[in-house]
Every structure is written in structure tokens, then in C-alpha cells.
Amino acid sequence: MINNSLFTTGKDDWETPQGFFDNLNNEFNFTLDPCCTKKTAKCKKYYTPEDDGLSKSWQGETVFCNPPYSSGKQDKWIRKCHEEAQKPNTTVVALLPARTDTVRFHVYILGKAEIRFVRGRLKFGGSKNSAPFPSMIVIWRKSNL
């Protein structure tokens, strides 16, 4: 029997661990966090759920995206990441669960982006325990397409 608690917590705004973000930011120099709250924003420029980052253009930005992890929402964000990265001067870096068996992985990530698997399990801000799943960093750039 599969334990459903391994797949969802009912929470969609888990904060990226600051040290983990800082390491990525040292490499990429992010300019936009399109899906965060005011409390969890990692960049000076950011969009909250009220701003609706899915409806905004990210062109010309270097984007850090830690999208909501619920399946229906994540599908939309991963598609948006892929589409926005096709615009000029745009790089999108996403922190995602390493779910390589999903349709979204095969349609929008595999062969279309650089994938870096995270060693161990991340402990997101506000969590008592580490995530019950492995994570990956996905990097979409025009050169990946």
C-alpha cells in the first residue's frame, strides 16, 4: 500500500533553504523569483500568488523558481519555465522534486534542459523534517533547446 503522505502535505509554499539558494545564486545571479510569498522571496524582484507569476513575462530575467509542489500547479509552472526560457536573454532555474516518471518530466525537461540531481534530501524552511523525496535542479537556457 502506498502512503499518500509521501506525495503531499497540503502546503505549496515551502521555502528554499537559504544556503542552498545562495550557492545557486553565486553561479546564476538571479534577478526574479516568480512564485513565492513576500516571506519566502529570494530575489529583489518577485511575484506572489496575488501577482500571478504565471501570467507575467520573464523575458530578459535570470529566474529562480521553486514552484508549488502539488501536481496540478507544478505542471503549469514547469511548462511556463520551459516556455519562458525560449525567449531571448532568459535563463530559468527550477528546484523540483526528482520525479522522472511523470509526463511533465518527459515533455518539458528531459532533453530540453540541464538536470542536476541533488544529493540527499533537502530540508525546506518551516519544515521539521527533510523532504520525503529527492530533488533536482533543472536549468533551461536557449542553448539547451
ZINOR-V445247 format. One record per residue. N is the residue number from 0. RES is the residue in one letter. PHI is phi in degrees with one decimal (999 if undefined). BURIAL is 1 if it has 24 or more other C-alpha atoms within 12 Angstrom, else 0. D_LAST is the distance of its C-alpha to the last C-alpha in Angstrom with 2 decimals. Layout:
BEGIN
n->[N & N]
res->[RES & RES]
phi->[PHI & PHI]
burial->[BURIAL & BURIAL]
d_last->[D_LAST & D_LAST]
END
This chain:
BEGIN
n->[0 & 1 & 2 & 3 & 4 & 5 & 6 & 7 & 8 & 9 & 10 & 11 & 12 & 13 & 14 & 15 & 16 & 17 & 18 & 19 & 20 & 21 & 22 & 23 & 24 & 25 & 26 & 27 & 28 & 29 & 30 & 31 & 32 & 33 & 34 & 35 & 36 & 37 & 38 & 39 & 40 & 41 & 42 & 43 & 44 & 45 & 46 & 47 & 48 & 49 & 50 & 51 & 52 & 53 & 54 & 55 & 56 & 57 & 58 & 59 & 60 & 61 & 62 & 63 & 64 & 65 & 66 & 67 & 68 & 69 & 70 & 71 & 72 & 73 & 74 & 75 & 76 & 77 & 78 & 79 & 80 & 81 & 82 & 83 & 84 & 85 & 86 & 87 & 88 & 89 & 90 & 91 & 92 & 93 & 94 & 95 & 96 & 97 & 98 & 99 & 100 & 101 & 102 & 103 & 104 & 105 & 106 & 107 & 108 & 109 & 110 & 111 & 112 & 113 & 114 & 115 & 116 & 117 & 118 & 119 & 120 & 121 & 122 & 123 & 124 & 125 & 126 & 127 & 128 & 129 & 130 & 131 & 132 & 133 & 134 & 135 & 136 & 137 & 138 & 139 & 140 & 141 & 142 & 143 & 144]
res->[M & I & N & N & S & L & F & T & T & G & K & D & D & W & E & T & P & Q & G & F & F & D & N & L & N & N & E & F & N & F & T & L & D & P & C & C & T & K & K & T & A & K & C & K & K & Y & Y & T & P & E & D & D & G & L & S & K & S & W & Q & G & E & T & V & F & C & N & P & P & Y & S & S & G & K & Q & D & K & W & I & R & K & C & H & E & E & A & Q & K & P & N & T & T & V & V & A & L & L & P & A & R & T & D & T & V & R & F & H & V & Y & I & L & G & K & A & E & I & R & F & V & R & G & R & L & K & F & G & G & S & K & N & S & A & P & F & P & S & M & I & V & I & W & R & K & S & N & L]
phi->[999 & -87.1 & -85.3 & -62.2 & -66.1 & -74.3 & -108.8 & -155.1 & -116.8 & 83.6 & -112.0 & -116.7 & -122.2 & -68.5 & -80.7 & -63.3 & -56.4 & -59.4 & -62.4 & -63.4 & -61.5 & -56.5 & -61.3 & -67.0 & -63.2 & -60.9 & -82.8 & -103.7 & 54.9 & -61.9 & -117.7 & -146.5 & -117.4 & -85.5 & -144.8 & -150.2 & -107.0 & -58.9 & -73.0 & -99.9 & -57.0 & -108.2 & -126.9 & -62.5 & -98.5 & -153.6 & -123.6 & -93.7 & -55.2 & -68.2 & -76.8 & 59.8 & -58.2 & -67.8 & -92.9 & -98.2 & -83.3 & -109.4 & -55.8 & 82.0 & -104.0 & -109.4 & -100.6 & -108.8 & -128.8 & -114.5 & -74.4 & -56.1 & -94.0 & -67.9 & -55.2 & -61.1 & -73.0 & -63.8 & -55.0 & -65.7 & -68.6 & -66.7 & -61.1 & -61.7 & -56.2 & -60.3 & -66.7 & -65.7 & -67.8 & -81.5 & -82.8 & -57.9 & 55.0 & -128.3 & -123.5 & -125.2 & -119.2 & -121.9 & -97.5 & -135.4 & -64.6 & -82.9 & -108.5 & -78.7 & -93.6 & -86.8 & -60.8 & -59.5 & -62.6 & -76.3 & -85.5 & -112.5 & -119.0 & -58.7 & 79.1 & -120.9 & -154.1 & -81.0 & -120.6 & -123.6 & -80.7 & -85.7 & -75.9 & 77.8 & -116.4 & -75.0 & -111.6 & -72.7 & -56.6 & 84.8 & -103.7 & -80.0 & -126.1 & -68.1 & -59.9 & -84.3 & -145.4 & -75.5 & -121.3 & -144.1 & -103.2 & -116.7 & -120.5 & -103.1 & -140.1 & -52.8 & -67.7 & -81.5 & -90.9]
burial->[0 & 0 & 0 & 0 & 0 & 0 & 0 & 0 & 0 & 0 & 0 & 1 & 1 & 1 & 1 & 1 & 1 & 0 & 0 & 1 & 1 & 0 & 0 & 1 & 0 & 0 & 0 & 0 & 0 & 1 & 1 & 1 & 1 & 1 & 1 & 1 & 1 & 0 & 0 & 1 & 1 & 1 & 1 & 0 & 0 & 1 & 1 & 1 & 0 & 0 & 0 & 0 & 1 & 1 & 0 & 0 & 0 & 1 & 1 & 0 & 1 & 1 & 1 & 1 & 1 & 1 & 1 & 1 & 1 & 0 & 0 & 0 & 0 & 1 & 1 & 0 & 1 & 1 & 1 & 1 & 1 & 1 & 1 & 1 & 1 & 1 & 0 & 0 & 0 & 1 & 1 & 1 & 1 & 1 & 1 & 1 & 1 & 1 & 1 & 0 & 0 & 0 & 0 & 1 & 1 & 0 & 0 & 1 & 1 & 1 & 0 & 1 & 1 & 1 & 1 & 0 & 0 & 0 & 0 & 0 & 0 & 1 & 0 & 1 & 0 & 0 & 0 & 0 & 0 & 0 & 1 & 0 & 1 & 0 & 1 & 1 & 1 & 1 & 1 & 1 & 1 & 0 & 0 & 0 & 0]
d_last->[39.58 & 36.36 & 37.00 & 35.28 & 35.60 & 32.77 & 30.35 & 31.51 & 33.82 & 33.89 & 32.52 & 29.12 & 29.37 & 29.42 & 29.20 & 26.85 & 29.14 & 29.70 & 29.58 & 26.28 & 24.80 & 26.55 & 24.94 & 21.40 & 22.60 & 24.00 & 20.60 & 18.59 & 21.46 & 20.59 & 21.76 & 21.44 & 22.35 & 21.79 & 23.59 & 26.75 & 30.46 & 32.47 & 33.64 & 30.30 & 28.31 & 26.71 & 25.95 & 28.31 & 26.22 & 25.79 & 26.08 & 28.54 & 28.83 & 31.19 & 28.64 & 26.06 & 22.75 & 21.05 & 22.62 & 21.71 & 18.98 & 17.26 & 16.02 & 16.85 & 17.43 & 16.58 & 16.99 & 18.71 & 18.88 & 21.43 & 21.60 & 24.62 & 24.72 & 26.51 & 24.58 & 24.71 & 23.71 & 20.95 & 19.26 & 19.24 & 18.03 & 15.05 & 14.00 & 14.73 & 12.75 & 9.50 & 10.65 & 11.97 & 9.05 & 7.72 & 11.12 & 12.30 & 13.52 & 12.47 & 11.74 & 12.61 & 14.41 & 16.15 & 19.18 & 19.39 & 21.73 & 20.47 & 20.93 & 18.95 & 21.10 & 19.98 & 18.25 & 16.06 & 14.86 & 13.98 & 12.49 & 10.49 & 10.20 & 10.66 & 7.91 & 5.35 & 7.21 & 10.02 & 13.27 & 16.68 & 19.68 & 22.64 & 25.91 & 28.74 & 28.95 & 28.52 & 31.52 & 30.45 & 32.79 & 35.71 & 35.51 & 38.41 & 36.39 & 33.06 & 30.43 & 31.21 & 27.63 & 25.18 & 22.34 & 18.85 & 16.74 & 13.13 & 11.01 & 8.01 & 7.13 & 5.41 & 5.49 & 3.80 & 0.00]
END
